[in-house]
Structures are given as C-alpha cells and as structure tokens.
C-alpha cells in the first residue's frame, strides 16, 4: 500500500482488528485490505471532488496522479474549497469505518450461521 496524502486522517484501527478476526488466511486478509483501500480511496476522493468546484477537478486529479503522497495537496484544496477539507475527510472516513465494521460483522455472522446449518 502506497502512502496517500490523506492517510493520516483515516483511522482504520478498528477495521484492522475486525479483519484480523474474520480473515481465515493471510491471502484473505490481503484481499480484504485491498478492497478496504479501494473503498476508502473512492470515498475520500468523492468527498473531495464533491466539495471542489468542477473547474478544478482536472487540475487536482493531475496533481494527485503525479504526487499522490504530497501533503501539499491540502494547501491546494484549502485554497480552492475554502472549507476545512481535513474535517470532511475525517468525517467521511469515520462513517466509512463504521460501515465497514458492520459489513465485516454481517459476514462473520453469516459464516457462523452457515456452520450451524452444516
């Protein structure tokens, strides 16, 4: 997993504990993390783009593609958005974390029910 400029705003420690509990193998753990990373990335970028005026989307995405780890992107966003984008990213990540925990818990419950049926 590569460093992305918003990584420090996303706390997935509870999701990590749940993944460690539900994954049956290292391969499954890797696949779950890959999926979580993709979901987080899409949600955070959606959060950013929904607040960034459309005329700046292409410029921002170009800057992101060239230097996804560059925390200077926050300065660019602050200049263009005027709101505290870090707050919105943290809020979105928190909501997503709870959604992921719920999905992982549902998957674990289904697995337990399937075992009882056997």
Phi and psi restraints in degrees (range 20) as a CNS / XPLOR table:
assign (resid 1 and name C) (resid 2 and name N)
       (resid 2 and name CA) (resid 2 and name C) 1.0 -83.0 20.0 2
assign (resid 2 and name N) (resid 2 and name CA)
       (resid 2 and name C) (resid 3 and name N) 1.0 155.0 20.0 2
assign (resid 2 and name C) (resid 3 and name N)
       (resid 3 and name CA) (resid 3 and name C) 1.0 -74.6 20.0 2
assign (resid 3 and name N) (resid 3 and name CA)
       (resid 3 and name C) (resid 4 and name N) 1.0 132.4 20.0 2
assign (resid 3 and name C) (resid 4 and name N)
       (resid 4 and name CA) (resid 4 and name C) 1.0 -117.0 20.0 2
assign (resid 4 and name N) (resid 4 and name CA)
       (resid 4 and name C) (resid 5 and name N) 1.0 148.1 20.0 2
assign (resid 4 and name C) (resid 5 and name N)
       (resid 5 and name CA) (resid 5 and name C) 1.0 -55.4 20.0 2
assign (resid 5 and name N) (resid 5 and name CA)
       (resid 5 and name C) (resid 6 and name N) 1.0 -26.3 20.0 2
assign (resid 5 and name C) (resid 6 and name N)
       (resid 6 and name CA) (resid 6 and name C) 1.0 -96.8 20.0 2
assign (resid 6 and name N) (resid 6 and name CA)
       (resid 6 and name C) (resid 7 and name N) 1.0 1.2 20.0 2
assign (resid 6 and name C) (resid 7 and name N)
       (resid 7 and name CA) (resid 7 and name C) 1.0 -53.0 20.0 2
assign (resid 7 and name N) (resid 7 and name CA)
       (resid 7 and name C) (resid 8 and name N) 1.0 -39.2 20.0 2
assign (resid 7 and name C) (resid 8 and name N)
       (resid 8 and name CA) (resid 8 and name C) 1.0 -67.7 20.0 2
assign (resid 8 and name N) (resid 8 and name CA)
       (resid 8 and name C) (resid 9 and name N) 1.0 -12.8 20.0 2
assign (resid 8 and name C) (resid 9 and name N)
       (resid 9 and name CA) (resid 9 and name C) 1.0 -92.6 20.0 2
assign (resid 9 and name N) (resid 9 and name CA)
       (resid 9 and name C) (resid 10 and name N) 1.0 -9.1 20.0 2
assign (resid 9 and name C) (resid 10 and name N)
       (resid 10 and name CA) (resid 10 and name C) 1.0 -109.6 20.0 2
assign (resid 10 and name N) (resid 10 and name CA)
       (resid 10 and name C) (resid 11 and name N) 1.0 112.1 20.0 2
assign (resid 10 and name C) (resid 11 and name N)
       (resid 11 and name CA) (resid 11 and name C) 1.0 -102.5 20.0 2
assign (resid 11 and name N) (resid 11 and name CA)
       (resid 11 and name C) (resid 12 and name N) 1.0 110.4 20.0 2
assign (resid 11 and name C) (resid 12 and name N)
       (resid 12 and name CA) (resid 12 and name C) 1.0 -113.0 20.0 2
assign (resid 12 and name N) (resid 12 and name CA)
       (resid 12 and name C) (resid 13 and name N) 1.0 26.8 20.0 2
assign (resid 12 and name C) (resid 13 and name N)
       (resid 13 and name CA) (resid 13 and name C) 1.0 -63.0 20.0 2
assign (resid 13 and name N) (resid 13 and name CA)
       (resid 13 and name C) (resid 14 and name N) 1.0 -38.8 20.0 2
assign (resid 13 and name C) (resid 14 and name N)
       (resid 14 and name CA) (resid 14 and name C) 1.0 -70.1 20.0 2
assign (resid 14 and name N) (resid 14 and name CA)
       (resid 14 and name C) (resid 15 and name N) 1.0 -37.1 20.0 2
assign (resid 14 and name C) (resid 15 and name N)
       (resid 15 and name CA) (resid 15 and name C) 1.0 -64.9 20.0 2
assign (resid 15 and name N) (resid 15 and name CA)
       (resid 15 and name C) (resid 16 and name N) 1.0 -39.8 20.0 2
assign (resid 15 and name C) (resid 16 and name N)
       (resid 16 and name CA) (resid 16 and name C) 1.0 -60.1 20.0 2
assign (resid 16 and name N) (resid 16 and name CA)
       (resid 16 and name C) (resid 17 and name N) 1.0 -44.6 20.0 2
assign (resid 16 and name C) (resid 17 and name N)
       (resid 17 and name CA) (resid 17 and name C) 1.0 -60.3 20.0 2
assign (resid 17 and name N) (resid 17 and name CA)
       (resid 17 and name C) (resid 18 and name N) 1.0 -42.5 20.0 2
assign (resid 17 and name C) (resid 18 and name N)
       (resid 18 and name CA) (resid 18 and name C) 1.0 -67.3 20.0 2
assign (resid 18 and name N) (resid 18 and name CA)
       (resid 18 and name C) (resid 19 and name N) 1.0 -41.2 20.0 2
assign (resid 18 and name C) (resid 19 and name N)
       (resid 19 and name CA) (resid 19 and name C) 1.0 -62.5 20.0 2
assign (resid 19 and name N) (resid 19 and name CA)
       (resid 19 and name C) (resid 20 and name N) 1.0 -42.9 20.0 2
assign (resid 19 and name C) (resid 20 and name N)
       (resid 20 and name CA) (resid 20 and name C) 1.0 -61.5 20.0 2
assign (resid 20 and name N) (resid 20 and name CA)
       (resid 20 and name C) (resid 21 and name N) 1.0 -30.8 20.0 2
assign (resid 20 and name C) (resid 21 and name N)
       (resid 21 and name CA) (resid 21 and name C) 1.0 -77.5 20.0 2
assign (resid 21 and name N) (resid 21 and name CA)
       (resid 21 and name C) (resid 22 and name N) 1.0 -39.1 20.0 2
assign (resid 21 and name C) (resid 22 and name N)
       (resid 22 and name CA) (resid 22 and name C) 1.0 -92.4 20.0 2
assign (resid 22 and name N) (resid 22 and name CA)
       (resid 22 and name C) (resid 23 and name N) 1.0 -24.5 20.0 2
assign (resid 22 and name C) (resid 23 and name N)
       (resid 23 and name CA) (resid 23 and name C) 1.0 -70.3 20.0 2
assign (resid 23 and name N) (resid 23 and name CA)
       (resid 23 and name C) (resid 24 and name N) 1.0 132.7 20.0 2
assign (resid 23 and name C) (resid 24 and name N)
       (resid 24 and name CA) (resid 24 and name C) 1.0 -91.8 20.0 2
assign (resid 24 and name N) (resid 24 and name CA)
       (resid 24 and name C) (resid 25 and name N) 1.0 -11.2 20.0 2
assign (resid 24 and name C) (resid 25 and name N)
       (resid 25 and name CA) (resid 25 and name C) 1.0 -154.3 20.0 2
assign (resid 25 and name N) (resid 25 and name CA)
       (resid 25 and name C) (resid 26 and name N) 1.0 166.5 20.0 2
assign (resid 25 and name C) (resid 26 and name N)
       (resid 26 and name CA) (resid 26 and name C) 1.0 -63.8 20.0 2
assign (resid 26 and name N) (resid 26 and name CA)
       (resid 26 and name C) (resid 27 and name N) 1.0 -36.2 20.0 2
assign (resid 26 and name C) (resid 27 and name N)
       (resid 27 and name CA) (resid 27 and name C) 1.0 -63.0 20.0 2
assign (resid 27 and name N) (resid 27 and name CA)
       (resid 27 and name C) (resid 28 and name N) 1.0 -44.3 20.0 2
assign (resid 27 and name C) (resid 28 and name N)
       (resid 28 and name CA) (resid 28 and name C) 1.0 -65.2 20.0 2
assign (resid 28 and name N) (resid 28 and name CA)
       (resid 28 and name C) (resid 29 and name N) 1.0 -40.5 20.0 2
assign (resid 28 and name C) (resid 29 and name N)
       (resid 29 and name CA) (resid 29 and name C) 1.0 -60.3 20.0 2
assign (resid 29 and name N) (resid 29 and name CA)
       (resid 29 and name C) (resid 30 and name N) 1.0 -44.1 20.0 2
assign (resid 29 and name C) (resid 30 and name N)
       (resid 30 and name CA) (resid 30 and name C) 1.0 -61.4 20.0 2
assign (resid 30 and name N) (resid 30 and name CA)
       (resid 30 and name C) (resid 31 and name N) 1.0 -44.7 20.0 2
assign (resid 30 and name C) (resid 31 and name N)
       (resid 31 and name CA) (resid 31 and name C) 1.0 -64.5 20.0 2
assign (resid 31 and name N) (resid 31 and name CA)
       (resid 31 and name C) (resid 32 and name N) 1.0 -40.6 20.0 2
assign (resid 31 and name C) (resid 32 and name N)
       (resid 32 and name CA) (resid 32 and name C) 1.0 -63.3 20.0 2
assign (resid 32 and name N) (resid 32 and name CA)
       (resid 32 and name C) (resid 33 and name N) 1.0 -43.0 20.0 2
assign (resid 32 and name C) (resid 33 and name N)
       (resid 33 and name CA) (resid 33 and name C) 1.0 -65.4 20.0 2
assign (resid 33 and name N) (resid 33 and name CA)
       (resid 33 and name C) (resid 34 and name N) 1.0 -37.2 20.0 2
assign (resid 33 and name C) (resid 34 and name N)
       (resid 34 and name CA) (resid 34 and name C) 1.0 -61.0 20.0 2
assign (resid 34 and name N) (resid 34 and name CA)
       (resid 34 and name C) (resid 35 and name N) 1.0 -44.3 20.0 2
assign (resid 34 and name C) (resid 35 and name N)
       (resid 35 and name CA) (resid 35 and name C) 1.0 -65.2 20.0 2
assign (resid 35 and name N) (resid 35 and name CA)
       (resid 35 and name C) (resid 36 and name N) 1.0 -44.5 20.0 2
assign (resid 35 and name C) (resid 36 and name N)
       (resid 36 and name CA) (resid 36 and name C) 1.0 -60.7 20.0 2
assign (resid 36 and name N) (resid 36 and name CA)
       (resid 36 and name C) (resid 37 and name N) 1.0 -45.4 20.0 2
assign (resid 36 and name C) (resid 37 and name N)
       (resid 37 and name CA) (resid 37 and name C) 1.0 -58.0 20.0 2
assign (resid 37 and name N) (resid 37 and name CA)
       (resid 37 and name C) (resid 38 and name N) 1.0 -43.0 20.0 2
assign (resid 37 and name C) (resid 38 and name N)
       (resid 38 and name CA) (resid 38 and name C) 1.0 -65.4 20.0 2
assign (resid 38 and name N) (resid 38 and name CA)
       (resid 38 and name C) (resid 39 and name N) 1.0 -43.1 20.0 2
assign (resid 38 and name C) (resid 39 and name N)
       (resid 39 and name CA) (resid 39 and name C) 1.0 -64.2 20.0 2
assign (resid 39 and name N) (resid 39 and name CA)
       (resid 39 and name C) (resid 40 and name N) 1.0 -46.0 20.0 2
assign (resid 39 and name C) (resid 40 and name N)
       (resid 40 and name CA) (resid 40 and name C) 1.0 -59.6 20.0 2
assign (resid 40 and name N) (resid 40 and name CA)
       (resid 40 and name C) (resid 41 and name N) 1.0 -46.7 20.0 2
assign (resid 40 and name C) (resid 41 and name N)
       (resid 41 and name CA) (resid 41 and name C) 1.0 -59.8 20.0 2
assign (resid 41 and name N) (resid 41 and name CA)
       (resid 41 and name C) (resid 42 and name N) 1.0 -46.7 20.0 2
assign (resid 41 and name C) (resid 42 and name N)
       (resid 42 and name CA) (resid 42 and name C) 1.0 -64.1 20.0 2
assign (resid 42 and name N) (resid 42 and name CA)
       (resid 42 and name C) (resid 43 and name N) 1.0 -40.6 20.0 2
assign (resid 42 and name C) (resid 43 and name N)
       (resid 43 and name CA) (resid 43 and name C) 1.0 -68.0 20.0 2
assign (resid 43 and name N) (resid 43 and name CA)
       (resid 43 and name C) (resid 44 and name N) 1.0 -43.2 20.0 2
assign (resid 43 and name C) (resid 44 and name N)
       (resid 44 and name CA) (resid 44 and name C) 1.0 -66.9 20.0 2
assign (resid 44 and name N) (resid 44 and name CA)
       (resid 44 and name C) (resid 45 and name N) 1.0 -44.9 20.0 2
assign (resid 44 and name C) (resid 45 and name N)
       (resid 45 and name CA) (resid 45 and name C) 1.0 -64.2 20.0 2
assign (resid 45 and name N) (resid 45 and name CA)
       (resid 45 and name C) (resid 46 and name N) 1.0 -37.6 20.0 2
assign (resid 45 and name C) (resid 46 and name N)
       (resid 46 and name CA) (resid 46 and name C) 1.0 -62.4 20.0 2
assign (resid 46 and name N) (resid 46 and name CA)
       (resid 46 and name C) (resid 47 and name N) 1.0 -41.1 20.0 2
assign (resid 46 and name C) (resid 47 and name N)
       (resid 47 and name CA) (resid 47 and name C) 1.0 -60.1 20.0 2
assign (resid 47 and name N) (resid 47 and name CA)
       (resid 47 and name C) (resid 48 and name N) 1.0 -45.2 20.0 2
assign (resid 47 and name C) (resid 48 and name N)
       (resid 48 and name CA) (resid 48 and name C) 1.0 -66.0 20.0 2
assign (resid 48 and name N) (resid 48 and name CA)
       (resid 48 and name C) (resid 49 and name N) 1.0 -51.0 20.0 2
assign (resid 48 and name C) (resid 49 and name N)
       (resid 49 and name CA) (resid 49 and name C) 1.0 -66.3 20.0 2
assign (resid 49 and name N) (resid 49 and name CA)
       (resid 49 and name C) (resid 50 and name N) 1.0 -28.7 20.0 2
assign (resid 49 and name C) (resid 50 and name N)
       (resid 50 and name CA) (resid 50 and name C) 1.0 -70.5 20.0 2
assign (resid 50 and name N) (resid 50 and name CA)
       (resid 50 and name C) (resid 51 and name N) 1.0 -21.1 20.0 2
assign (resid 50 and name C) (resid 51 and name N)
       (resid 51 and name CA) (resid 51 and name C) 1.0 -102.4 20.0 2
assign (resid 51 and name N) (resid 51 and name CA)
       (resid 51 and name C) (resid 52 and name N) 1.0 -21.7 20.0 2
assign (resid 51 and name C) (resid 52 and name N)
       (resid 52 and name CA) (resid 52 and name C) 1.0 -81.8 20.0 2
assign (resid 52 and name N) (resid 52 and name CA)
       (resid 52 and name C) (resid 53 and name N) 1.0 127.4 20.0 2
assign (resid 52 and name C) (resid 53 and name N)
       (resid 53 and name CA) (resid 53 and name C) 1.0 -54.2 20.0 2
assign (resid 53 and name N) (resid 53 and name CA)
       (resid 53 and name C) (resid 54 and name N) 1.0 139.0 20.0 2
assign (resid 53 and name C) (resid 54 and name N)
       (resid 54 and name CA) (resid 54 and name C) 1.0 -51.8 20.0 2
assign (resid 54 and name N) (resid 54 and name CA)
       (resid 54 and name C) (resid 55 and name N) 1.0 -35.3 20.0 2
assign (resid 54 and name C) (resid 55 and name N)
       (resid 55 and name CA) (resid 55 and name C) 1.0 -66.2 20.0 2
assign (resid 55 and name N) (resid 55 and name CA)
       (resid 55 and name C) (resid 56 and name N) 1.0 -11.4 20.0 2
assign (resid 55 and name C) (resid 56 and name N)
       (resid 56 and name CA) (resid 56 and name C) 1.0 -105.1 20.0 2
assign (resid 56 and name N) (resid 56 and name CA)
       (resid 56 and name C) (resid 57 and name N) 1.0 -3.5 20.0 2
assign (resid 56 and name C) (resid 57 and name N)
       (resid 57 and name CA) (resid 57 and name C) 1.0 -57.7 20.0 2
assign (resid 57 and name N) (resid 57 and name CA)
       (resid 57 and name C) (resid 58 and name N) 1.0 -52.7 20.0 2
assign (resid 57 and name C) (resid 58 and name N)
       (resid 58 and name CA) (resid 58 and name C) 1.0 -60.7 20.0 2
assign (resid 58 and name N) (resid 58 and name CA)
       (resid 58 and name C) (resid 59 and name N) 1.0 -43.4 20.0 2
assign (resid 58 and name C) (resid 59 and name N)
       (resid 59 and name CA) (resid 59 and name C) 1.0 -62.9 20.0 2
assign (resid 59 and name N) (resid 59 and name CA)
       (resid 59 and name C) (resid 60 and name N) 1.0 -46.4 20.0 2
assign (resid 59 and name C) (resid 60 and name N)
       (resid 60 and name CA) (resid 60 and name C) 1.0 -61.6 20.0 2
assign (resid 60 and name N) (resid 60 and name CA)
       (resid 60 and name C) (resid 61 and name N) 1.0 -48.0 20.0 2
assign (resid 60 and name C) (resid 61 and name N)
       (resid 61 and name CA) (resid 61 and name C) 1.0 -63.2 20.0 2
assign (resid 61 and name N) (resid 61 and name CA)
       (resid 61 and name C) (resid 62 and name N) 1.0 -35.1 20.0 2
assign (resid 61 and name C) (resid 62 and name N)
       (resid 62 and name CA) (resid 62 and name C) 1.0 -64.3 20.0 2
assign (resid 62 and name N) (resid 62 and name CA)
       (resid 62 and name C) (resid 63 and name N) 1.0 -46.5 20.0 2
assign (resid 62 and name C) (resid 63 and name N)
       (resid 63 and name CA) (resid 63 and name C) 1.0 -61.0 20.0 2
assign (resid 63 and name N) (resid 63 and name CA)
       (resid 63 and name C) (resid 64 and name N) 1.0 -42.3 20.0 2
assign (resid 63 and name C) (resid 64 and name N)
       (resid 64 and name CA) (resid 64 and name C) 1.0 -63.9 20.0 2
assign (resid 64 and name N) (resid 64 and name CA)
       (resid 64 and name C) (resid 65 and name N) 1.0 -45.2 20.0 2
assign (resid 64 and name C) (resid 65 and name N)
       (resid 65 and name CA) (resid 65 and name C) 1.0 -59.4 20.0 2
assign (resid 65 and name N) (resid 65 and name CA)
       (resid 65 and name C) (resid 66 and name N) 1.0 -39.2 20.0 2
assign (resid 65 and name C) (resid 66 and name N)
       (resid 66 and name CA) (resid 66 and name C) 1.0 -73.9 20.0 2
assign (resid 66 and name N) (resid 66 and name CA)
       (resid 66 and name C) (resid 67 and name N) 1.0 -36.6 20.0 2
assign (resid 66 and name C) (resid 67 and name N)
       (resid 67 and name CA) (resid 67 and name C) 1.0 -144.7 20.0 2
assign (resid 67 and name N) (resid 67 and name CA)
       (resid 67 and name C) (resid 68 and name N) 1.0 71.8 20.0 2
assign (resid 67 and name C) (resid 68 and name N)
       (resid 68 and name CA) (resid 68 and name C) 1.0 -63.7 20.0 2
assign (resid 68 and name N) (resid 68 and name CA)
       (resid 68 and name C) (resid 69 and name N) 1.0 -20.7 20.0 2
assign (resid 68 and name C) (resid 69 and name N)
       (resid 69 and name CA) (resid 69 and name C) 1.0 -88.2 20.0 2
assign (resid 69 and name N) (resid 69 and name CA)
       (resid 69 and name C) (resid 70 and name N) 1.0 -10.6 20.0 2
assign (resid 69 and name C) (resid 70 and name N)
       (resid 70 and name CA) (resid 70 and name C) 1.0 -72.2 20.0 2
assign (resid 70 and name N) (resid 70 and name CA)
       (resid 70 and name C) (resid 71 and name N) 1.0 108.6 20.0 2
assign (resid 70 and name C) (resid 71 and name N)
       (resid 71 and name CA) (resid 71 and name C) 1.0 -69.0 20.0 2
assign (resid 71 and name N) (resid 71 and name CA)
       (resid 71 and name C) (resid 72 and name N) 1.0 -9.6 20.0 2
assign (resid 71 and name C) (resid 72 and name N)
       (resid 72 and name CA) (resid 72 and name C) 1.0 -63.5 20.0 2
assign (resid 72 and name N) (resid 72 and name CA)
       (resid 72 and name C) (resid 73 and name N) 1.0 -16.1 20.0 2
assign (resid 72 and name C) (resid 73 and name N)
       (resid 73 and name CA) (resid 73 and name C) 1.0 -61.1 20.0 2
assign (resid 73 and name N) (resid 73 and name CA)
       (resid 73 and name C) (resid 74 and name N) 1.0 -28.3 20.0 2
assign (resid 73 and name C) (resid 74 and name N)
       (resid 74 and name CA) (resid 74 and name C) 1.0 -63.3 20.0 2
assign (resid 74 and name N) (resid 74 and name CA)
       (resid 74 and name C) (resid 75 and name N) 1.0 -37.6 20.0 2
assign (resid 74 and name C) (resid 75 and name N)
       (resid 75 and name CA) (resid 75 and name C) 1.0 -64.6 20.0 2
assign (resid 75 and name N) (resid 75 and name CA)
       (resid 75 and name C) (resid 76 and name N) 1.0 -43.3 20.0 2
assign (resid 75 and name C) (resid 76 and name N)
       (resid 76 and name CA) (resid 76 and name C) 1.0 -58.3 20.0 2
assign (resid 76 and name N) (resid 76 and name CA)
       (resid 76 and name C) (resid 77 and name N) 1.0 -48.1 20.0 2
assign (resid 76 and name C) (resid 77 and name N)
       (resid 77 and name CA) (resid 77 and name C) 1.0 -65.1 20.0 2
assign (resid 77 and name N) (resid 77 and name CA)
       (resid 77 and name C) (resid 78 and name N) 1.0 -40.3 20.0 2
assign (resid 77 and name C) (resid 78 and name N)
       (resid 78 and name CA) (resid 78 and name C) 1.0 -60.2 20.0 2
assign (resid 78 and name N) (resid 78 and name CA)
       (resid 78 and name C) (resid 79 and name N) 1.0 -40.6 20.0 2
assign (resid 78 and name C) (resid 79 and name N)
       (resid 79 and name CA) (resid 79 and name C) 1.0 -66.6 20.0 2
assign (resid 79 and name N) (resid 79 and name CA)
       (resid 79 and name C) (resid 80 and name N) 1.0 -39.2 20.0 2
assign (resid 79 and name C) (resid 80 and name N)
       (resid 80 and name CA) (resid 80 and name C) 1.0 -87.4 20.0 2
assign (resid 80 and name N) (resid 80 and name CA)
       (resid 80 and name C) (resid 81 and name N) 1.0 -30.3 20.0 2
assign (resid 80 and name C) (resid 81 and name N)
       (resid 81 and name CA) (resid 81 and name C) 1.0 -95.5 20.0 2
assign (resid 81 and name N) (resid 81 and name CA)
       (resid 81 and name C) (resid 82 and name N) 1.0 -36.9 20.0 2
assign (resid 81 and name C) (resid 82 and name N)
       (resid 82 and name CA) (resid 82 and name C) 1.0 77.9 20.0 2
assign (resid 82 and name N) (resid 82 and name CA)
       (resid 82 and name C) (resid 83 and name N) 1.0 -23.5 20.0 2
assign (resid 82 and name C) (resid 83 and name N)
       (resid 83 and name CA) (resid 83 and name C) 1.0 -89.0 20.0 2
assign (resid 83 and name N) (resid 83 and name CA)
       (resid 83 and name C) (resid 84 and name N) 1.0 167.2 20.0 2
assign (resid 83 and name C) (resid 84 and name N)
       (resid 84 and name CA) (resid 84 and name C) 1.0 -79.1 20.0 2
assign (resid 84 and name N) (resid 84 and name CA)
       (resid 84 and name C) (resid 85 and name N) 1.0 89.6 20.0 2
assign (resid 84 and name C) (resid 85 and name N)
       (resid 85 and name CA) (resid 85 and name C) 1.0 -63.1 20.0 2
assign (resid 85 and name N) (resid 85 and name CA)
       (resid 85 and name C) (resid 86 and name N) 1.0 -30.0 20.0 2
assign (resid 85 and name C) (resid 86 and name N)
       (resid 86 and name CA) (resid 86 and name C) 1.0 -61.8 20.0 2
assign (resid 86 and name N) (resid 86 and name CA)
       (resid 86 and name C) (resid 87 and name N) 1.0 -39.1 20.0 2
assign (resid 86 and name C) (resid 87 and name N)
       (resid 87 and name CA) (resid 87 and name C) 1.0 -60.4 20.0 2
assign (resid 87 and name N) (resid 87 and name CA)
       (resid 87 and name C) (resid 88 and name N) 1.0 -46.6 20.0 2
assign (resid 87 and name C) (resid 88 and name N)
       (resid 88 and name CA) (resid 88 and name C) 1.0 -66.7 20.0 2
assign (resid 88 and name N) (resid 88 and name CA)
       (resid 88 and name C) (resid 89 and name N) 1.0 -36.5 20.0 2
assign (resid 88 and name C) (resid 89 and name N)
       (resid 89 and name CA) (resid 89 and name C) 1.0 -66.3 20.0 2
assign (resid 89 and name N) (resid 89 and name CA)
       (resid 89 and name C) (resid 90 and name N) 1.0 -44.8 20.0 2
assign (resid 89 and name C) (resid 90 and name N)
       (resid 90 and name CA) (resid 90 and name C) 1.0 -60.5 20.0 2
assign (resid 90 and name N) (resid 90 and name CA)
       (resid 90 and name C) (resid 91 and name N) 1.0 -43.3 20.0 2
assign (resid 90 and name C) (resid 91 and name N)
       (resid 91 and name CA) (resid 91 and name C) 1.0 -62.1 20.0 2
assign (resid 91 and name N) (resid 91 and name CA)
       (resid 91 and name C) (resid 92 and name N) 1.0 -45.7 20.0 2
assign (resid 91 and name C) (resid 92 and name N)
       (resid 92 and name CA) (resid 92 and name C) 1.0 -64.2 20.0 2
assign (resid 92 and name N) (resid 92 and name CA)
       (resid 92 and name C) (resid 93 and name N) 1.0 -41.5 20.0 2
assign (resid 92 and name C) (resid 93 and name N)
       (resid 93 and name CA) (resid 93 and name C) 1.0 -65.6 20.0 2
assign (resid 93 and name N) (resid 93 and name CA)
       (resid 93 and name C) (resid 94 and name N) 1.0 -38.4 20.0 2
assign (resid 93 and name C) (resid 94 and name N)
       (resid 94 and name CA) (resid 94 and name C) 1.0 -63.9 20.0 2
assign (resid 94 and name N) (resid 94 and name CA)
       (resid 94 and name C) (resid 95 and name N) 1.0 -47.5 20.0 2
assign (resid 94 and name C) (resid 95 and name N)
       (resid 95 and name CA) (resid 95 and name C) 1.0 -59.7 20.0 2
assign (resid 95 and name N) (resid 95 and name CA)
       (resid 95 and name C) (resid 96 and name N) 1.0 -44.6 20.0 2
assign (resid 95 and name C) (resid 96 and name N)
       (resid 96 and name CA) (resid 96 and name C) 1.0 -64.0 20.0 2
assign (resid 96 and name N) (resid 96 and name CA)
       (resid 96 and name C) (resid 97 and name N) 1.0 -39.8 20.0 2
assign (resid 96 and name C) (resid 97 and name N)
       (resid 97 and name CA) (resid 97 and name C) 1.0 -56.5 20.0 2
assign (resid 97 and name N) (resid 97 and name CA)
       (resid 97 and name C) (resid 98 and name N) 1.0 -45.0 20.0 2
assign (resid 97 and name C) (resid 98 and name N)
       (resid 98 and name CA) (resid 98 and name C) 1.0 -66.9 20.0 2
assign (resid 98 and name N) (resid 98 and name CA)
       (resid 98 and name C) (resid 99 and name N) 1.0 -37.4 20.0 2
assign (resid 98 and name C) (resid 99 and name N)
       (resid 99 and name CA) (resid 99 and name C) 1.0 -62.9 20.0 2
assign (resid 99 and name N) (resid 99 and name CA)
       (resid 99 and name C) (resid 100 and name N) 1.0 -44.1 20.0 2
assign (resid 99 and name C) (resid 100 and name N)
       (resid 100 and name CA) (resid 100 and name C) 1.0 -64.6 20.0 2
assign (resid 100 and name N) (resid 100 and name CA)
       (resid 100 and name C) (resid 101 and name N) 1.0 -41.7 20.0 2
assign (resid 100 and name C) (resid 101 and name N)
       (resid 101 and name CA) (resid 101 and name C) 1.0 -60.1 20.0 2
assign (resid 101 and name N) (resid 101 and name CA)
       (resid 101 and name C) (resid 102 and name N) 1.0 -41.3 20.0 2
assign (resid 101 and name C) (resid 102 and name N)
       (resid 102 and name CA) (resid 102 and name C) 1.0 -62.9 20.0 2
assign (resid 102 and name N) (resid 102 and name CA)
       (resid 102 and name C) (resid 103 and name N) 1.0 -45.3 20.0 2
assign (resid 102 and name C) (resid 103 and name N)
       (resid 103 and name CA) (resid 103 and name C) 1.0 -64.0 20.0 2
assign (resid 103 and name N) (resid 103 and name CA)
       (resid 103 and name C) (resid 104 and name N) 1.0 -41.7 20.0 2
assign (resid 103 and name C) (resid 104 and name N)
       (resid 104 and name CA) (resid 104 and name C) 1.0 -65.9 20.0 2
assign (resid 104 and name N) (resid 104 and name CA)
       (resid 104 and name C) (resid 105 and name N) 1.0 -37.0 20.0 2
assign (resid 104 and name C) (resid 105 and name N)
       (resid 105 and name CA) (resid 105 and name C) 1.0 -67.8 20.0 2
assign (resid 105 and name N) (resid 105 and name CA)
       (resid 105 and name C) (resid 106 and name N) 1.0 -41.6 20.0 2
assign (resid 105 and name C) (resid 106 and name N)
       (resid 106 and name CA) (resid 106 and name C) 1.0 -61.8 20.0 2
assign (resid 106 and name N) (resid 106 and name CA)
       (resid 106 and name C) (resid 107 and name N) 1.0 -43.4 20.0 2
assign (resid 106 and name C) (resid 107 and name N)
       (resid 107 and name CA) (resid 107 and name C) 1.0 -60.9 20.0 2
assign (resid 107 and name N) (resid 107 and name CA)
       (resid 107 and name C) (resid 108 and name N) 1.0 -40.4 20.0 2
assign (resid 107 and name C) (resid 108 and name N)
       (resid 108 and name CA) (resid 108 and name C) 1.0 -66.2 20.0 2
assign (resid 108 and name N) (resid 108 and name CA)
       (resid 108 and name C) (resid 109 and name N) 1.0 -41.6 20.0 2
assign (resid 108 and name C) (resid 109 and name N)
       (resid 109 and name CA) (resid 109 and name C) 1.0 -65.2 20.0 2
assign (resid 109 and name N) (resid 109 and name CA)
       (resid 109 and name C) (resid 110 and name N) 1.0 -40.7 20.0 2
assign (resid 109 and name C) (resid 110 and name N)
       (resid 110 and name CA) (resid 110 and name C) 1.0 -62.6 20.0 2
assign (resid 110 and name N) (resid 110 and name CA)
       (resid 110 and name C) (resid 111 and name N) 1.0 -40.5 20.0 2
assign (resid 110 and name C) (resid 111 and name N)
       (resid 111 and name CA) (resid 111 and name C) 1.0 -62.9 20.0 2
assign (resid 111 and name N) (resid 111 and name CA)
       (resid 111 and name C) (resid 112 and name N) 1.0 -42.7 20.0 2
assign (resid 111 and name C) (resid 112 and name N)
       (resid 112 and name CA) (resid 112 and name C) 1.0 -64.2 20.0 2
assign (resid 112 and name N) (resid 112 and name CA)
       (resid 112 and name C) (resid 113 and name N) 1.0 -42.4 20.0 2
assign (resid 112 and name C) (resid 113 and name N)
       (resid 113 and name CA) (resid 113 and name C) 1.0 -63.5 20.0 2
assign (resid 113 and name N) (resid 113 and name CA)
       (resid 113 and name C) (resid 114 and name N) 1.0 -40.2 20.0 2
assign (resid 113 and name C) (resid 114 and name N)
       (resid 114 and name CA) (resid 114 and name C) 1.0 -62.2 20.0 2
assign (resid 114 and name N) (resid 114 and name CA)
       (resid 114 and name C) (resid 115 and name N) 1.0 -38.2 20.0 2
assign (resid 114 and name C) (resid 115 and name N)
       (resid 115 and name CA) (resid 115 and name C) 1.0 -64.9 20.0 2
assign (resid 115 and name N) (resid 115 and name CA)
       (resid 115 and name C) (resid 116 and name N) 1.0 -39.2 20.0 2
assign (resid 115 and name C) (resid 116 and name N)
       (resid 116 and name CA) (resid 116 and name C) 1.0 -69.2 20.0 2
assign (resid 116 and name N) (resid 116 and name CA)
       (resid 116 and name C) (resid 117 and name N) 1.0 -27.9 20.0 2
assign (resid 116 and name C) (resid 117 and name N)
       (resid 117 and name CA) (resid 117 and name C) 1.0 -73.1 20.0 2
assign (resid 117 and name N) (resid 117 and name CA)
       (resid 117 and name C) (resid 118 and name N) 1.0 -25.8 20.0 2
